[in-house]
Amino acid sequence: MVEKYGGVSMNKELMVRLRTQFDNIVHLWPDSQLEFWYARELQGVLGYDRWENFKKVIDKAVIACETTEVKVSDHFRDVTKMVKIGSGTERPIDDIMLTRYACYLIAQNGDPRKDQIAFAQSYFAIQTRKQEINVQSPVNMFRTIRAYATCWLTVE
């Protein structure tokens, strides 16, 4: 059965699977309602096998962010994570914390032939609109901005 999600036609089973995958990788900043994603987790969900290829898409998204004169560091935050390797020990890897806006830009700059990218374009547009509706009042907007500022300032 083919259905539409935000104007994108695709198999309902695929839509449900992708929606679940996107929802499962969202993180909440402690003691807040601020959502963020890690680029390396998003990479797999968007159908990119190699970090090098996905990093090119991220770089295009960063350029789009710069072009609109939006502060890149507010949406793309470099971090280092520890990951387990084959021997059971851990090693550091570079990653990027991404806001919803950053994910949206990445989806817009990804390979549109990938079902995951087509879905992500609609998913992040819809999620962004939901957030806009939730942040209508000036008080809520101020709280959100202050919370984002606090989050980014505490990440090293």
Rosetta blueprint (number, residue, H / E / L):
1 M L
2 V E
3 E E
4 K E
5 Y E
6 G L
7 G L
8 V E
9 S E
10 M E
11 N E
12 K H
13 E H
14 L H
15 M H
16 V H
17 R H
18 L H
19 R H
20 T H
21 Q H
22 F H
23 D H
24 N H
25 I L
26 V L
27 H E
28 L E
29 W L
30 P L
31 D L
32 S L
33 Q L
34 L L
35 E E
36 F E
37 W E
38 Y E
39 A H
40 R H
41 E H
42 L H
43 Q H
44 G H
45 V H
46 L L
47 G L
48 Y L
49 D L
50 R L
51 W H
52 E H
53 N H
54 F H
55 K H
56 K H
57 V H
58 I H
59 D H
60 K H
61 A H
62 V H
63 I H
64 A H
65 C H
66 E H
67 T H
68 T L
69 E L
70 V L
71 K L
72 V H
73 S H
74 D H
75 H L
76 F E
77 R E
78 D E
79 V E
80 T E
81 K E
82 M E
83 V E
84 K E
85 I L
86 G L
87 S L
88 G L
89 T L
90 E E
91 R E
92 P E
93 I E
94 D E
95 D E
96 I E
97 M E
98 L E
99 T L
100 R H
101 Y H
102 A H
103 C H
104 Y H
105 L H
106 I H
107 A H
108 Q H
109 N H
110 G L
111 D L
112 P L
113 R L
114 K L
115 D H
116 Q H
117 I H
118 A H
119 F H
120 A H
121 Q H
122 S H
123 Y H
124 F H
125 A H
126 I H
127 Q H
128 T H
129 R H
130 K H
131 Q H
132 E H
133 I H
134 N H
135 V L
136 Q L
137 S L
138 P H
139 V H
140 N H
141 M H
142 F H
143 R H
144 T H
145 I H
146 R H
147 A H
148 Y H
149 A H
150 T H
151 C H
152 W H
153 L H
154 T H
155 V L
156 E L
